[in-house]
Amino acid sequence: MLKWIESTGKSEEAAIEAALQQLGMDRDEVSVEILERAKSGFLGIGSCPAKVKVSYEAPDEEPEPVPAPKAEPVRPAPAPKAEQPAPAPKAERPAPAPAGAEDRTQAIQGFLTGLLEHMGAQARPEIQVDENGTYQVELVGEDLGGLIGRRGETLDAIQQLTGYAVNHGQSKRVRIHVDAEGYRAKREESLIRLARKVAGKVVKYRRNVTLEPMNAYERHVIHTALQDTPDVTTYSIGTEPNRRTVVAYSRGEHR
């Protein structure tokens, strides 16, 4: 289900960061709507903080089962054996333990193997977990251009489907990145060059620039590439699949 929170800050970026810290999420996992832009006022008079609305997908909450009413016994049990089964429900209903790394790896392996076979692709997944707990999946094989697709669209779809399948019903979500033939690294280098070029124009002309529609991964690359750039802030607008990143002039504010 779709949930949202509102957050304020000295700047649009500060308001977004405050919301992300509260949710414990990354930028590419949320949608941001600018409700009010920050106003500096005159000599501090009439200043107004920025206000944003941050939306995110949360797993549906399943209602807890209502226990059946306990029948009153007609007479007390004649023997103590009747009381022995009392602890049984606790043993039969243990608290669900979160899936470990090995379980998640097997789930990713099984899902992708079946998906690739269904697609008729001669490829296999190789999975590693990085220091941040992200599952890095490399599709290994020959002629994988069909799995990458135009601008990585097929690869993104495979990644999204894998994330849904593995995280469904889990209380703790894990991040999964799927790559093939080093496409992500090449695309990332291209996006970083674009981000720096656009940031230079934003600072020079002091005008915001809205980039072309990008998927969540590509927007995350832009945000990360410019997060420490002086006088520049970034945020996303619009809805999928036409969501865009705005590279904005931050009026001399340094983060």
Summary of the structure (lengths in Angstrom):
residues: 255
radius of gyration: 25.0
end to end distance: 33.1
largest distance: 90.5
contacts: 657
relative contact order: 0.12
helix: 39%
strand: 24%
